Each structure stands twice: as C-alpha cells, then as structure tokens.
Amino acid sequence: MPEEKYVAVVTRPVAAPQPGEAAFFDVDNTLMRGASLFHVARKMHQRGAFTLAEAAGFAWKQFKFVARGENIDDVHAVRDSALTLAAGIAVDDIKALGEEVYDEMIASRIWPGAKALAEQHLRVGRRVWLVTATPIEVATVISTRLGLTGALGTVGEVSDGMYTGRLVGDILHGSAKAVAVQGIADEEDLDLKRCWAYSDSYNDIPLLSLVGHPVAINPDAKLRRHARDNNWPVYDFRAGRRAATFGLKAATMGGAVYGLWKGFARIRGPRA
C-alpha cells in the first residue's frame, strides 16, 4: 500500500511573506458554484466512460448539492461511484482531463468574491491552500490555475500508472480536513491561530474551529447558525442572498471590497 499523502505542492513566490500564516479554502460551493467532481464525471461521460443512467445519477446529486449544500450520504455515494468508474483509467489521462474540465466547466463557476479573498491573502504574503474532497489531480489544476500555494485533496491508489479503484487513506472530508491541515501546519511551522479557513459546510466545522479566523462562505443552514452563534464572518455570493459579516480582520477587507465590486449582495460589520 502506498504511503498516505494528501498534498501536491504548487510553488508560487509571494512578496513579504507572513511567517506562520496561511489561508485554507474548501472548493465545492465555497470557491466555486457546485461540485467539481460532477464536472469531472460529466467530461468522462462525454468520452464514453459510463452510461447515460450513471451520468443522470451524478447530475441529480449535483442539483441537490447546489440547492441544499453538502450531504454526507451524497458525498459518499459520489465517491463510491467515482472510484468504481476510475478503476483502470490512467493517471495521466485524469490529469489532462482536469485541465479540460477547468477550462470548460470550472473557470466560469469560480465565485469572484471568493477568488478575491484568496488573492488578497497572497498579496499580503500568506500561503493559500485548497482543502477539498475533490481528487488531488483536479484540486491541483484548480490551485495552479488560480496561482495558489498548493492543494490538499483525496488521493486515489495507483498501480503501474493506473487507478485501482481504491483510495489511499479516506476521502478528504469533514474531520479529515482538519487532520490534513494540522499536518501542513506542522510541516510549514504555521501558527493556526493566525490562519484563516473558508467553507460552506457544517461538516467542515472541525477545520474552521482549528484556525483563529474561521469564515463561512455560502453556508448551509447549520453552518450559518453556528457562525452566527460564534460571531464568525459570513459571506454569501449566491444570487438573492444577503451577506452578513462580523469581525473580519483588516488584512482581508481589501478582498472583501473587491468582491463587493464584483457582485457581493452586501457586506456589513466592524473593521478591525
């Protein structure tokens, strides 16, 4: 069994680095609208990798994901389906497919406000990582295209350059994200109390609670309540929603202003 590893690093120099500081972004419904894995499945269907019925199942899960947020049963169902379909596919093919998926389906679904927040962290010298259940190959493409520091994603087992249909470890979801981020913090000598984390899902509360600056983006109902009860900032980039933010630090406000210009519904709250 290969050594468990969630990380694929993308080197990107930043000016005036902030030692010990970083920001961690979930991907699906946080950095982009919808589920990135759905678009990988859609592209695979276009290439004849699976049937119309299987594609319809992915489409239904994507619809529910956008409409109501992340559901653990759906996450596991998509994972199991994707692993079955990936068995016997070459790693290089998935990497190339990830590039196509980004250009054709993901780039246009990136939330401008979330991208602005990530860029602001980079501008002030913080490292920015994606932390997602999305396959590491796709997560790395997104990270590279956005000029971020790197990505932590779900790793599929590989033998002779082909996926076996099994995982290395488990899907990077829920508490597993917190474990992976703690690992990065140990390797990079990060002070997590000086770090940021962004997510849409109540399932990511272990990650959000790990850092000193948790932020909810497009939150599901349970995370919205938790954020309100704990005075966490909340951004909502979805049409027709009103964003309420509380206590966001000055270093991140530049990104918030840019996001407002690009389509925030509303931002209010004290500036620290």
Disulfide bonds with the S-S distance in Angstrom:
none
